[in-house]
Amino acid sequence: MLFTLTDPQLGTIYKSGETIVSQGEEAECLYVILEGQVDILVESDSGEGVELLGTLHKDDMFGEIACFDHKKRSATVKANGATRILSIDRKTILKRIHEDPTIVFNLMRHMSDRIRMLNEEVLTLRRQLRDRNSQESPDQSTSVETPESPSE
């Protein structure tokens, strides 16, 4: 955990469906879910709808990518039920890292877990695509060209 979060007064309470961050907005904070859960949503390429990327729960964090790379938010996050969220601005994070460098290891572990999960999802999708292509043309030995495997 990035901070000790035991005070029930910490954080902001969001109602179900309420937007916490919006895709495309500037980022200055990362967020920790103290209670409840959130849905991570991305607008479709055509702009005609949204796709649910996943759901995060108590003690998960989000928004760290945009907070550190100084780019715009890559997804919209909405409360899925009543949710209490703590926002931590970039300046506070950097100050805490300076005070306690082990925080970097916690952040790296969190981000590494996400990368591993995404690698598994990419491999699963590739297998499904390969299987679907082999079922569509069982008499041909087609190979699906894919980019390099995700890194570990």
C-alpha positions, 0 to 999 in steps of 0.5 A: 500500500502506498500510504496507511489509510485507516482514517474513515474520513479520508477520501471522497465518496462517489455515488454509483455511476458518478465519473471520477476521471474522464478519458482525455483529461489532464492528470495530476493525481493517482487514486486509491479505492478505499471502499467499493469498486470502480469500472474502467471504461474506454471510448470506442475508436468510432466514438459510438460507445464505451467498452468496459476494460475491467473493474477495480476493487478496494485497495486497488489504485488507478490513474498512476500511468497518466500521473507519471507520464504527464499524458492525458487520461487513457480511460474513464473511471466510474463508481460501481456502487457507492465508492470512497476514493482517495486522490493523491497528487503528484507532488505528494507522491514524490514527497512520500517517495523521497521520505520512504523509497520503498514506496517505489517498490510498491508502485512497481509491484502494482504496475508489474502485476498489471503488466503480467495480467495484460500479457496473459490477456494478449496471449489469450486473445492471440490463441483465440484468434489463431483457433478461430482462423484454423477453424475457418480454414481447416484444410489450409495451414495458415499462420497468423502473423502477430507482433512480437510477444509481450515482454515480461 
